[in-house]
Amino acid sequence: MNDARRPADLLWHHLAPPAREKLGSPAAIGPLLEERLRAAKDAWPAVDLPDAVFVPQIAARLQTAPAPADALASLHISDLYLACACAEGHRAALAAFDARYIATLDRALQRITRGGVSPDDIKQILRQKLLVAEPGRPPKIADYAGRGDLRRWVHAVAVRSGIDALRAEKETPTEEALLDAIELGGDHPELAHLKDTSRAEFKAAFRDALNALPDRERSLLLQYHIDGNSLEELGALYHVVPSTISRSLAKARATLFGRVRVTLMLRMRLTGEEVDSLVRLLQSQFELSTNLLESRRQKPGG
């Protein structure tokens, strides 16, 4: 009995008091934890990750859950087991991860690669990014929380890595390219004057706002406005319908311009009314450029 409860006792040791209160006792969570551990180990029989390493990682993912037992039951436990083993540098886990999740990315990466960047280049970047520790922090694979499918998580990181690699090949900074995209619909005298007289502040505000966006929102804006991907192409890339991409783009643009507004007020000491007027100009130019992009994509051969 004591041997069977060891993982539960270990879990209990690593849980904070609020999570313990929700569970009641180690015995209450023991059977479910044992079942989940068996499922993880059965999925990867060649991978031997000690409970003393894995169970604390499970505990970390239950700490803030409203219902820790439900959270444990819903974890993608075999995916989490493999990810944790990779973060620890286990050779069998690294080989299994590469074969299952990286080597099979070619089809997805072909949608975004072009020029001098190949799917193999991106896969190598991905291996380095996910599996190699940096000074002061573990490999990025340790960030996988186990709440979603590992394949989708790797796919999302791969897409972002591919986009970053493509942009690194270009010499134009992303904020410059996005500012140029705003000008697609023709310029406005007031906007042109601001960009000519205060371009450094304007660029800095735009750059800060762009970099502050969540990764997915930032990637969507750049993929759509800079890389020229259509709503349909982005939908296929992210496994959602085009209307979802359209809503996500609208949200990203709203967040971007909200951040630009705040940054301009701080950097250029403009009044709220002046900034609101400027941001409306930016939004109108952005919307015009978006409409032009869509109309061009819908033309045969365009």
C-alpha positions as CSV (number, residue, x, y, z in Angstrom):
1,M,0.0,0.0,0.0
2,N,2.8,2.4,0.9
3,D,4.6,1.6,-2.3
4,A,1.5,2.3,-4.3
5,R,1.1,5.7,-2.6
6,R,4.6,6.9,-3.2
7,P,3.7,8.9,-6.3
8,A,0.7,10.5,-4.5
9,D,2.9,11.4,-1.5
10,L,5.4,12.9,-3.9
11,L,2.7,14.9,-5.6
12,W,1.3,16.1,-2.3
13,H,4.8,17.2,-1.2
14,H,5.1,19.5,-4.3
15,L,1.6,21.0,-4.1
16,A,0.9,24.3,-2.4
17,P,-1.7,24.3,0.5
18,P,-4.6,25.6,-1.7
19,A,-4.3,22.7,-4.1
20,R,-4.0,20.3,-1.2
21,E,-7.2,21.6,0.3
22,K,-9.0,21.0,-3.0
23,L,-7.8,17.4,-3.2
24,G,-8.3,16.4,0.4
25,S,-5.5,13.9,0.9
26,P,-2.8,12.0,-1.0
27,A,-5.0,8.9,-0.8
28,A,-7.8,10.7,-2.7
29,I,-5.7,11.4,-5.7
30,G,-3.5,8.2,-5.5
31,P,-5.5,5.9,-7.8
32,L,-6.0,8.5,-10.6
33,L,-2.3,9.5,-10.4
34,E,-1.2,5.8,-10.7
35,E,-3.5,5.3,-13.7
36,R,-2.2,8.4,-15.4
37,L,1.4,7.4,-14.8
38,R,0.8,4.0,-16.2
39,A,-0.7,5.5,-19.3
40,A,2.2,7.8,-19.8
41,K,4.8,5.1,-19.5
42,D,2.9,2.6,-21.6
43,A,2.8,5.2,-24.4
44,W,6.6,5.5,-24.4
45,P,8.1,2.2,-23.2
46,A,11.6,3.0,-24.3
47,V,11.6,6.2,-22.2
48,D,12.4,5.8,-18.5
49,L,11.6,9.0,-16.7
50,P,11.7,8.6,-12.9
51,D,8.6,9.5,-10.9
52,A,10.8,11.7,-8.8
53,V,11.3,13.9,-11.9
54,F,7.9,13.6,-13.6
55,V,5.5,13.9,-10.7
56,P,6.8,17.4,-9.6
57,Q,6.2,18.5,-13.2
58,I,2.6,17.2,-12.9
59,A,2.2,19.1,-9.6
60,A,3.4,22.3,-11.2
61,R,0.5,22.0,-13.7
62,L,-2.1,21.4,-11.0
63,Q,-1.2,24.2,-8.6
64,T,-3.7,26.9,-9.9
65,A,-6.3,24.5,-11.3
66,P,-9.8,25.2,-9.9
67,A,-10.2,21.4,-9.7
68,P,-6.8,19.7,-9.5
69,A,-8.2,16.1,-9.9
70,D,-10.1,17.1,-13.1
71,A,-7.0,18.9,-14.3
72,L,-4.9,15.7,-13.8
73,A,-7.5,13.6,-15.6
74,S,-7.5,16.0,-18.6
75,L,-3.8,16.3,-19.0
76,H,-2.3,15.0,-22.2
77,I,-0.2,12.9,-20.0
78,S,1.8,10.8,-22.5
79,D,2.7,14.0,-24.4
80,L,3.7,15.7,-21.2
81,Y,5.8,12.6,-20.2
82,L,7.7,12.8,-23.4
83,A,8.2,16.5,-23.3
84,C,9.5,16.4,-19.7
85,A,11.9,13.6,-20.7
86,C,13.2,15.6,-23.6
87,A,13.7,18.6,-21.3
88,E,15.8,16.3,-19.1
89,G,17.9,15.3,-22.1
90,H,16.9,11.6,-22.2
91,R,18.3,10.1,-25.5
92,A,15.4,7.8,-26.1
93,A,12.9,10.6,-25.6
94,L,14.8,13.0,-27.9
95,A,14.9,10.3,-30.6
96,A,11.2,9.6,-30.3
97,F,10.3,13.3,-30.3
98,D,12.3,13.9,-33.4
99,A,10.7,11.0,-35.3
100,R,7.2,11.6,-34.2
101,Y,6.9,15.4,-34.1
102,I,9.8,17.1,-36.1
103,A,10.6,14.8,-39.0
104,T,6.9,14.8,-40.0
105,L,6.7,18.6,-40.3
106,D,7.6,18.9,-44.0
107,R,4.1,19.2,-45.4
108,A,3.2,22.0,-43.0
109,L,6.4,23.9,-43.5
110,Q,6.2,23.8,-47.3
111,R,3.3,26.2,-47.0
112,I,5.5,28.9,-45.6
113,T,9.0,28.2,-46.9
114,R,10.4,29.9,-49.9
115,G,13.6,31.6,-51.1
116,G,16.8,30.3,-49.4
117,V,14.9,28.8,-46.4
118,S,14.0,25.1,-46.6
119,P,11.8,22.9,-44.4
120,D,15.1,21.2,-43.3
121,D,16.5,24.6,-42.2
122,I,13.4,25.3,-40.1
123,K,13.5,21.8,-38.6
124,Q,17.0,22.3,-37.5
125,I,16.2,25.7,-36.0
126,L,13.2,24.1,-34.2
127,R,15.4,21.3,-32.7
128,Q,17.8,24.0,-31.4
129,K,14.9,26.2,-30.1
130,L,13.0,23.4,-28.4
131,L,15.6,20.9,-27.2
132,V,18.7,22.9,-26.3
133,A,18.9,24.8,-23.0
134,E,19.9,28.4,-22.9
135,P,21.9,30.0,-20.0
136,G,19.7,30.3,-17.0
137,R,16.7,28.5,-18.4
138,P,15.7,25.0,-19.5
139,P,14.9,24.0,-23.1
140,K,11.7,25.5,-24.5
141,I,10.0,22.1,-24.6
142,A,9.7,22.5,-20.8
143,D,7.1,25.2,-21.4
144,Y,4.7,22.7,-22.8
145,A,1.9,22.6,-20.2
146,G,0.2,19.4,-21.2
147,R,-3.2,21.0,-21.7
148,G,-3.3,20.7,-25.5
149,D,-2.1,18.2,-28.1
150,L,1.8,18.2,-28.3
151,R,1.7,17.9,-32.1
152,R,-0.3,21.2,-32.4
153,W,2.0,22.9,-30.0
154,V,5.1,21.9,-31.9
155,H,3.4,22.9,-35.2
156,A,2.7,26.4,-33.8
157,V,6.3,26.8,-32.7
158,A,7.5,25.5,-36.1
159,V,5.4,28.0,-38.0
160,R,6.6,30.9,-35.9
161,S,10.2,29.7,-36.3
162,G,9.7,29.5,-40.1
163,I,8.3,33.0,-40.2
164,D,11.2,34.3,-38.2
165,A,13.7,32.6,-40.4
166,L,12.1,34.0,-43.5
167,R,12.1,37.5,-42.1
168,A,15.7,37.1,-41.0
169,E,16.6,36.4,-44.6
170,K,15.0,39.8,-45.5
171,E,16.7,42.9,-44.3
172,T,13.7,45.1,-43.8
173,P,12.7,45.2,-40.1
174,T,9.1,44.0,-39.4
175,E,7.9,47.4,-38.1
176,E,9.2,49.1,-41.3
177,A,7.4,46.5,-43.4
178,L,4.2,46.9,-41.6
179,L,4.4,50.7,-41.8
180,D,4.9,50.3,-45.6
181,A,1.8,48.1,-45.6
182,I,-0.2,50.9,-44.1
183,E,0.8,53.1,-47.0
184,L,-0.6,50.7,-49.6
185,G,-3.9,52.6,-49.8
186,G,-2.3,56.0,-50.5
187,D,-0.9,58.5,-48.0
188,H,-2.5,61.2,-45.9
189,P,-0.8,64.6,-45.5
190,E,-1.1,64.6,-41.7
191,L,0.2,61.1,-41.4
192,A,3.0,61.8,-43.9
193,H,4.0,64.9,-41.9
194,L,4.2,63.0,-38.7
195,K,6.2,60.2,-40.2
196,D,8.6,62.6,-41.8
197,T,9.1,64.9,-38.8
198,S,9.0,62.3,-36.0
199,R,9.8,59.0,-37.8
200,A,12.1,57.7,-35.0
201,E,9.4,58.1,-32.4
202,F,6.7,56.8,-34.7
203,K,8.7,53.7,-35.6
204,A,9.6,53.1,-31.9
205,A,5.9,53.3,-30.9
206,F,4.9,50.9,-33.7
207,R,7.8,48.5,-32.9
208,D,7.0,48.5,-29.2
209,A,3.3,47.9,-29.8
210,L,4.0,45.2,-32.4
211,N,6.5,43.4,-30.1
212,A,4.1,43.6,-27.1
213,L,1.5,41.6,-29.0
214,P,1.0,37.9,-28.2
215,D,3.1,35.7,-30.5
216,R,0.0,34.4,-32.5
217,E,-1.5,37.9,-33.0
218,R,1.8,39.3,-34.1
219,S,2.5,36.4,-36.5
220,L,-1.0,36.7,-38.0
221,L,-0.5,40.4,-38.8
222,L,2.8,39.8,-40.4
223,Q,1.8,36.7,-42.3
224,Y,-1.2,38.5,-43.7
225,H,0.1,42.0,-44.3
226,I,3.7,41.3,-45.1
227,D,4.0,37.8,-46.3
228,G,0.8,38.0,-48.4
229,N,-1.0,34.9,-47.1
230,S,-4.7,34.9,-47.7
231,L,-7.4,34.2,-45.1
232,E,-7.8,30.8,-46.7
233,E,-4.1,30.0,-46.6
234,L,-3.8,31.1,-42.9
235,G,-6.9,29.1,-42.1
236,A,-5.3,26.0,-43.5
237,L,-2.1,26.7,-41.7
238,Y,-3.7,27.1,-38.3
239,H,-6.5,24.5,-38.9
240,V,-9.4,26.9,-38.5
241,V,-11.9,28.4,-40.9
242,P,-11.1,31.7,-42.7
243,S,-13.7,33.6,-40.7
244,T,-11.8,32.7,-37.5
245,I,-8.6,34.2,-39.0
246,S,-10.5,37.3,-40.0
247,R,-11.8,37.8,-36.4
248,S,-8.3,37.1,-35.0
249,L,-6.8,39.7,-37.4
250,A,-9.4,42.3,-36.3
251,K,-8.6,41.7,-32.7
252,A,-4.8,41.9,-33.3
253,R,-5.2,45.2,-35.2
254,A,-7.4,46.6,-32.4
255,T,-4.8,45.6,-29.8
256,L,-2.0,47.0,-31.9
257,F,-3.5,50.4,-32.4
258,G,-4.5,50.6,-28.7
259,R,-0.9,50.0,-27.8
260,V,0.3,52.5,-30.4
261,R,-2.1,55.1,-28.9
262,V,-0.7,54.7,-25.4
263,T,2.9,54.7,-26.6
264,L,2.5,57.8,-28.8
265,M,1.0,59.7,-25.9
266,L,4.0,58.8,-23.7
267,R,6.7,59.3,-26.3
268,M,5.4,62.4,-28.1
269,R,3.5,64.1,-25.4
270,L,0.4,64.5,-27.6
271,T,-3.0,65.1,-26.1
272,G,-5.6,62.4,-26.1
273,E,-7.5,64.1,-28.9
274,E,-4.4,64.5,-31.1
275,V,-3.5,60.8,-30.6
276,D,-7.1,59.6,-31.2
277,S,-7.1,61.6,-34.5
278,L,-3.8,60.1,-35.6
279,V,-4.8,56.5,-34.6
280,R,-8.1,56.9,-36.6
281,L,-5.9,57.9,-39.6
282,L,-3.7,54.9,-39.1
283,Q,-6.7,52.5,-38.8
284,S,-8.3,53.9,-41.9
285,Q,-5.1,53.5,-43.9
286,F,-4.7,49.9,-42.5
287,E,-8.3,49.0,-43.4
288,L,-7.8,50.4,-46.9
289,S,-4.7,48.4,-47.4
290,T,-6.5,45.3,-46.1
291,N,-9.3,45.8,-48.6
292,L,-6.8,46.3,-51.4
293,L,-5.0,43.1,-50.5
294,E,-8.2,41.1,-50.5
295,S,-9.3,42.5,-53.8
296,R,-6.0,41.7,-55.4
297,R,-6.0,38.2,-54.0
298,Q,-9.5,37.6,-55.5
299,K,-8.5,38.6,-59.0
300,P,-7.5,35.7,-61.3
301,G,-3.8,35.5,-61.5
302,G,-3.5,38.3,-58.8
